[in-house]
Each structure stands twice: as structure tokens, then as C-alpha cells.
């Protein structure tokens, strides 16, 4: 596992409280002009029939995914460390929904499904988090995790800047997680990865990637006092040509979804 040495969990907690106290849509990468461009909720909805499932959404944020699953017939408990996020999530009114402020230590019951979307990379010890999840799924239950997938053009550009120049490419990721990490953690917890795939290909290798880098790179370089605008423009122009020949595969999207279950 590659740990981001530039951030701490304390930094992250402060970051999220600030993000949710303002307009979080101006902060998170998946929002372009206030619109959620990620395919996470679409893929989540299509995994299986959610009707009647008891679901824990750990790190639920403003409750968008939890509300979607409740409308599909699931009974969902959303938990988040951010009081501001839970206040926002509680505006989603549905008889199958409840929200509370908390963390891993506050999981008290077992569930058919535990989901944690875009959160595992923010936790101090992802392996421990997965172990806790495994202790709170019913027989035949599943754990669904999503996190950034760095095996794409955008990811390689950003990690090159991080490893070679120690530039701050992210404000919230404590870890740069790979499939090998997920396999290792799963085995340690008596789990198997039933399936994994990537998505959000445009953010990894397409037009959304170019928009993200155009917004991100000047901020990255501004922290070290120099913004090579001409160089950034030249890089983006070259990438714009290069991505025409980048083949979309199941494994090079900007996000990855992992479906875990207990080994029989």
C-alpha cells in the first residue's frame, strides 16, 4: 500500500467539515459545474435487487446513495464522521432511511450489505476498516467499496508529480490503493473479491480528465510558488491528442468498485 505522507486523518476531518459547511460540489472532483458526473450510483443500483436488504452506508456524506437505495426498497443506515454532512443527509426523508454521526467504532449491528463509497482511501488503516466491515455482514452478505483507480492516463500524470516532485495532488486521499492492496486485505479478513471493475473512464482517460487537470494542475504548482502555465497548456494539448488512441478497458477507469464476500 502506498501512503500519502502529505496528509493526516486530522487534516482530512477538518477538510470534510469545511467542504460540507460550504458547497461541497465546488470541492469534489466528480462534480463538474455542480453536476455529479460519476457513475458510482448507477453501478451500485445495478448490482442486484436491493428490495428488503438491510444496508449500512459508512461514510455516507450527504446521503445521496443511501437515499437512492432506500427508494429501491432497502433499509439503510447512513453513518458519517461529519456532523454537517449528516445534517444535510437528514434532509432526505424516507421511512427506510436513518442517519447518525459516527465512525467504524459505532457499528453495532450486522447487515446484508455494507457499502463504503469513496471512503476507504481516506481511512488511517483501510485493512482494519475492512476487517470491521467483515464482522458486521450477515451470512451471504456483501461489502461494496469504491476508491480512486490510478491505472489510467490521469492517474499516472498525477502520481508522477507526487513521486518525483512531492507535489500535493490530492487534498483528501491518505492512500493510493491498488488491486493488490485489496486482495491482501481481503485475504487477511477471510474475504474474497467476487468481482471488481473500473468506471468513470472519461475522468481517467478522456475529456473530463482534461478538465480536471486544467483545474487541478495550477493549484498543485501554486503550492510551490510557481505556475508554469505555458507548460501546463502544452501538456494538456498533447494529452488531448494522446487520449484519442487510449483504449477503454474494464480496468483503466478513474474509479474502481470492489464486491467482497466471506470465503465459504
C-alpha positions as CSV (number, residue, x, y, z in Angstrom):
1,X,0.0,0.0,0.0
2,X,1.3,3.5,-0.9
3,X,0.5,6.0,1.9
4,X,0.2,9.7,1.1
5,X,2.8,11.2,3.5
6,X,1.4,14.8,2.9
7,X,-1.9,14.3,4.8
8,X,-3.1,13.0,8.2
9,X,-6.5,11.9,9.3
10,X,-6.8,15.1,11.4
11,X,-6.3,17.1,8.2
12,X,-8.9,15.1,6.5
13,X,-11.6,15.5,9.2
14,X,-11.1,19.3,9.0
15,X,-11.2,19.2,5.2
16,X,-14.6,17.4,5.2
17,X,-16.2,19.6,7.8
18,X,-15.2,22.6,5.8
19,X,-16.3,21.1,2.5
20,X,-19.8,20.2,3.8
21,X,-20.2,23.5,5.6
22,X,-19.7,25.2,2.2
23,X,-20.9,23.9,-1.2
24,X,-19.2,20.5,-1.4
25,X,-20.0,20.4,-5.1
26,X,-17.2,23.0,-5.6
27,X,-14.7,20.8,-3.8
28,X,-15.1,17.2,-5.0
29,X,-13.7,16.1,-8.4
30,X,-16.8,14.2,-9.5
31,X,-18.8,17.5,-9.7
32,X,-18.4,19.5,-13.0
33,X,-20.4,22.7,-12.9
34,X,-22.4,21.4,-10.0
35,X,-23.4,18.2,-11.7
36,X,-22.3,14.8,-10.4
37,X,-20.5,13.2,-13.3
38,X,-19.6,9.9,-11.6
39,X,-21.2,6.6,-12.5
40,X,-20.9,5.2,-8.9
41,X,-24.6,5.3,-8.1
42,X,-25.6,3.8,-11.4
43,X,-23.3,0.8,-10.9
44,X,-24.4,0.5,-7.3
45,X,-28.1,0.4,-8.2
46,X,-27.5,-2.3,-10.9
47,X,-25.5,-4.7,-8.7
48,X,-28.6,-6.7,-7.5
49,X,-32.1,-6.3,-6.2
50,X,-31.9,-4.1,-3.2
51,X,-35.5,-4.6,-2.0
52,X,-35.7,-5.7,1.6
53,X,-31.9,-5.6,2.2
54,X,-30.5,-4.1,5.4
55,X,-27.7,-1.8,4.4
56,X,-25.0,0.1,6.2
57,X,-23.6,3.1,4.3
58,X,-20.4,4.0,6.2
59,X,-19.1,7.4,5.1
60,X,-22.5,8.3,3.6
61,X,-21.7,12.0,3.2
62,X,-24.9,14.0,2.2
63,X,-26.8,10.7,1.8
64,X,-27.3,10.6,-2.0
65,X,-26.5,6.8,-2.4
66,X,-28.4,5.9,0.8
67,X,-31.5,7.7,-0.4
68,X,-31.3,6.0,-3.8
69,X,-31.1,2.6,-2.2
70,X,-34.0,3.4,0.2
71,X,-36.1,4.3,-2.8
72,X,-35.2,0.9,-4.2
73,X,-36.6,-0.8,-1.2
74,X,-33.5,-1.2,1.0
75,X,-33.5,-0.3,4.7
76,X,-30.4,2.0,5.0
77,X,-28.5,3.3,8.0
78,X,-26.0,6.1,6.9
79,X,-23.1,7.0,9.2
80,X,-20.6,9.8,8.7
81,X,-18.0,11.5,10.9
82,X,-19.1,14.9,9.7
83,X,-22.0,16.4,11.6
84,X,-22.5,18.9,8.8
85,X,-22.8,16.0,6.2
86,X,-25.3,14.2,8.4
87,X,-27.4,17.3,8.8
88,X,-27.5,17.6,5.0
89,X,-28.2,13.8,4.6
90,X,-31.1,14.0,7.0
91,X,-33.0,16.2,4.6
92,X,-33.5,13.0,2.6
93,X,-36.8,11.9,4.1
94,X,-37.8,8.3,3.6
95,X,-39.3,5.7,6.0
96,X,-36.4,3.3,5.2
97,X,-33.7,5.8,6.0
98,X,-31.9,6.8,9.1
99,X,-28.6,8.8,9.6
100,X,-26.3,9.3,12.5
101,X,-22.9,10.8,13.3
102,X,-20.2,8.2,13.9
103,X,-17.3,6.1,12.7
104,X,-16.2,2.4,12.5
105,X,-16.4,2.2,16.3
106,X,-20.2,3.0,16.2
107,X,-21.2,0.0,14.0
108,X,-23.4,-2.1,16.4
109,X,-25.4,-4.4,14.2
110,X,-25.0,-6.8,11.3
111,X,-26.2,-6.1,7.8
112,X,-26.9,-7.8,4.5
113,X,-24.8,-5.2,2.8
114,X,-22.1,-2.8,4.0
115,X,-21.2,-0.1,1.5
116,X,-18.5,2.5,1.8
117,X,-18.1,4.6,-1.3
118,X,-15.0,6.7,-1.9
119,X,-14.0,6.5,1.8
120,X,-11.6,3.6,2.2
121,X,-8.7,5.7,0.8
122,X,-9.4,8.3,3.5
123,X,-9.1,5.9,6.4
124,X,-5.9,5.7,8.5
125,X,-6.0,1.9,8.4
126,X,-8.0,0.5,5.4
127,X,-7.2,-3.1,6.3
128,X,-8.7,-2.6,9.8
129,X,-11.8,-1.0,8.3
130,X,-12.4,-3.9,6.0
131,X,-12.0,-6.3,9.0
132,X,-14.6,-4.4,10.9
133,X,-16.9,-4.5,7.9
134,X,-16.4,-8.2,7.6
135,X,-17.5,-8.6,11.3
136,X,-20.8,-6.9,10.5
137,X,-22.2,-8.7,7.4
138,X,-24.7,-11.4,7.6
139,X,-24.1,-14.9,6.1
140,X,-24.3,-14.4,2.3
141,X,-23.8,-10.7,2.7
142,X,-21.5,-8.4,0.7
143,X,-19.2,-5.5,1.2
144,X,-19.1,-2.9,-1.6
145,X,-16.2,-0.5,-1.7
146,X,-15.2,2.2,-4.2
147,X,-12.0,4.2,-4.4
148,X,-9.9,6.0,-6.9
149,X,-8.2,3.8,-9.5
150,X,-4.8,5.3,-10.6
151,X,-4.1,3.0,-13.6
152,X,-5.1,5.5,-16.3
153,X,-3.6,8.5,-18.0
154,X,-4.9,11.0,-15.4
155,X,-3.7,8.8,-12.5
156,X,-0.2,8.3,-14.0
157,X,0.2,12.0,-14.6
158,X,-0.7,12.9,-11.0
159,X,1.3,10.1,-9.3
160,X,4.4,11.1,-11.4
161,X,4.1,14.6,-9.9
162,X,3.7,13.2,-6.4
163,X,6.6,10.7,-6.5
164,X,9.1,12.7,-8.5
165,X,8.4,16.2,-7.2
166,X,6.5,15.6,-3.9
167,X,3.6,17.8,-5.2
168,X,0.3,17.7,-3.4
169,X,-2.0,16.1,-6.0
170,X,-4.9,15.4,-3.6
171,X,-6.5,17.2,-0.6
172,X,-8.2,14.1,0.7
173,X,-6.6,10.7,-0.2
174,X,-4.5,9.2,2.5
175,X,-3.6,6.2,0.4
176,X,-3.2,5.3,-3.3
177,X,-4.9,1.9,-3.3
178,X,-4.3,-0.8,-5.9
179,X,-6.0,-4.2,-6.6
180,X,-3.0,-5.9,-4.9
181,X,-3.8,-4.0,-1.7
182,X,-7.5,-5.0,-1.9
183,X,-6.6,-8.7,-2.5
184,X,-4.2,-8.7,0.5
185,X,-6.6,-7.0,2.9
186,X,-9.5,-9.3,1.8
187,X,-7.4,-12.5,2.4
188,X,-6.4,-11.2,5.9
189,X,-10.1,-10.8,6.7
190,X,-11.3,-14.1,5.3
191,X,-13.0,-12.4,2.4
192,X,-12.8,-12.9,-1.4
193,X,-13.2,-10.3,-4.1
194,X,-16.2,-11.7,-6.1
195,X,-15.7,-9.0,-8.7
196,X,-14.0,-5.7,-9.4
197,X,-14.2,-3.3,-12.2
198,X,-13.4,0.3,-13.0
199,X,-15.6,3.1,-14.4
200,X,-15.6,6.9,-14.9
201,X,-13.4,6.4,-17.9
202,X,-13.7,9.9,-19.2
203,X,-12.3,11.2,-15.9
204,X,-9.4,8.7,-16.2
205,X,-8.6,9.0,-19.9
206,X,-10.9,11.5,-21.6
207,X,-12.4,14.9,-21.7
208,X,-13.3,15.1,-18.0
209,X,-9.7,14.2,-17.2
210,X,-8.5,17.2,-19.3
211,X,-11.0,19.5,-17.5
212,X,-9.9,18.1,-14.1
213,X,-6.2,18.5,-14.8
214,X,-6.7,22.0,-16.2
215,X,-8.3,22.9,-12.9
216,X,-6.0,20.9,-10.7
217,X,-2.5,21.4,-12.0
218,X,-2.3,25.2,-11.5
219,X,-3.3,24.7,-7.8
220,X,-0.8,21.9,-7.4
221,X,2.1,24.1,-8.7
222,X,0.8,27.2,-6.9
223,X,1.7,25.5,-3.6
224,X,5.4,25.6,-4.5
225,X,5.2,29.1,-5.7
226,X,5.5,28.6,-9.4
227,X,2.7,28.0,-12.0
228,X,4.2,27.0,-15.4
229,X,1.0,27.9,-17.3
230,X,2.6,27.6,-20.7
231,X,4.0,24.1,-19.8
232,X,0.6,23.0,-18.4
233,X,-1.2,24.2,-21.6
234,X,1.3,22.3,-23.7
235,X,0.9,19.1,-21.7
236,X,-2.9,19.3,-21.9
237,X,-2.8,19.8,-25.6
238,X,-0.5,16.8,-26.0
239,X,-2.8,14.7,-23.7
240,X,-5.8,15.8,-25.7
241,X,-4.2,14.2,-28.8
242,X,-2.9,11.1,-27.0
243,X,-6.2,10.1,-25.4
244,X,-7.7,9.6,-28.9
245,X,-5.7,6.4,-29.0
246,X,-6.2,5.3,-25.4
247,X,-8.3,2.1,-25.5
248,X,-11.0,1.9,-22.9
249,X,-10.7,-1.3,-20.8
250,X,-12.5,-2.7,-17.7
251,X,-9.6,-1.7,-15.6
252,X,-8.5,1.8,-16.5
253,X,-11.4,4.0,-15.4
254,X,-10.8,6.7,-12.7
255,X,-12.8,4.8,-10.1
256,X,-12.9,1.1,-9.0
257,X,-15.7,-0.8,-7.4
258,X,-14.9,-4.0,-5.4
259,X,-17.6,-6.5,-4.3
260,X,-16.4,-8.6,-1.4
261,X,-17.9,-11.6,0.4
262,X,-16.9,-14.1,3.1
263,X,-15.0,-17.2,1.9
264,X,-17.3,-20.2,2.5
